[in-house]
Amino acid sequence: MKVQNYKELIVWQKSIELVFEIYKITRQFPTEEKYGLCSQMQRASVGIPSSIAEGACRNHTAEFKQFLGISYASSAELETQIIIAKKLYSQIDYSKAESLNLEVQKMLNSLMAKLK
């Protein structure tokens, strides 16, 4: 499967939306989290659309599928970090980020299954 333009992939678009939501959330963290959980969550979220884009630009379906797997792993990492953040900073609303992340995971699973 060769993707003409990765930006047309709904999963890529949703993951970009997730990045912005994570940045919105992490801006509410205390200053001392700047290089801790805040940075980890931002990097994991950015890794999701980045891996989708990189994989889509590869020449082989197997490579694309591999990068989708990497993207899924980043979303699982982010999911774990959200769970931690919710326990530390319970006053912040994480519901949109959780919903977007779950939606992205389902889309990634579906796309990987189609590439078998």
N, C-alpha and C positions, 0 to 999 in steps of 0.2 A: 504494500500500500504506500503510494507516494502522495504526500500531502502537498497541494499546490502552494498553500499559504497557511502556515500554522496559526496565524491570527484569526483565521476563520473557524478554527476548532472551538466549539462551545466550552469544552473542558479548559482550554487555555484562557478563554475570556473569563470564566468563573474563577479560575485560579488567580488571575490578575485582580479581580474584585476581592478575593480573599486576602491578598497582599495588602491592599489598601485598608481593609478592616483590621488586620493585625497591626499595622502601623498606627491606626486610630486608637486601638486598645493600648498598645505599649506606650503611647504618649502619656497615658494616665498612670503609669507605673512610677514609683519613687525614683529619684535621681540615682540612688545607689544601684539600681537595676540596669543602668545604661549599658554596662559591659557584661551583664549576666543574662538573666532570663530574657530581657528585652532584646538583646542582640541575637540570642539563640532563636527566638521566635521569628524575628525578622528574617534571619538567614534561611531558616527552614521554609518559611512561606515563599520567599523569593526563589528558592530552589525548585519549587513545584512548577511554575510556568517556564522557568529557565530550562529545565530538563525536557519538558514537552517540546519546546521550541528547538532545542538542540537535536533531539531525537527525530523530529519531523524533517529536519534538514539533512539527515543521513541518507545514504543511498540504498539501504536495505531495510526491509520490513523487520528483520530480526533485531537490527540495531535500534529501530524506532521502539520496538516492544521493550527492549532492555532499558531504554531511557524512560519509558512510561513506568517501568518498575521502580526506577530510581525516584521518579516523581512521586509515586505512591509511598515509597519509604519516607520521603520528606514529609508527606502529609501525615503519616503515622507518627513521625517525630513531633510534628506540630501539635497533633492531637494530644500527645503525652504532655507537652509543654503547657497546653491550655488547661489540662487537668491540674497541673501543679500551680499554675497562675491562679486558677479559681480558688484553690485552697489558701493561697497567700494573700490574694487581693479580691476578696469575695464581693466587694462593693461594685466591681466593674461588671458590665453586661457582656457576656461572651457568647450569647445565644446566636447572633448572626454569624460569627466566625465558626462556631461549631456546626451550624447548619450548612454553611458554604463548604467547609472542609469535608463533611460527610457526603455532600453532593458531588464534590470533585472526586472523592474516593470511589464512589459508585460509577461515575463516568469513566474513570481510569480503568476500573475493573472491566467494564463493558467493552471499552476500546481494546484492551489487551486480549479479551476473549475473542473479539472479531478478527484479530490478527493471527490467530492460531492456524 
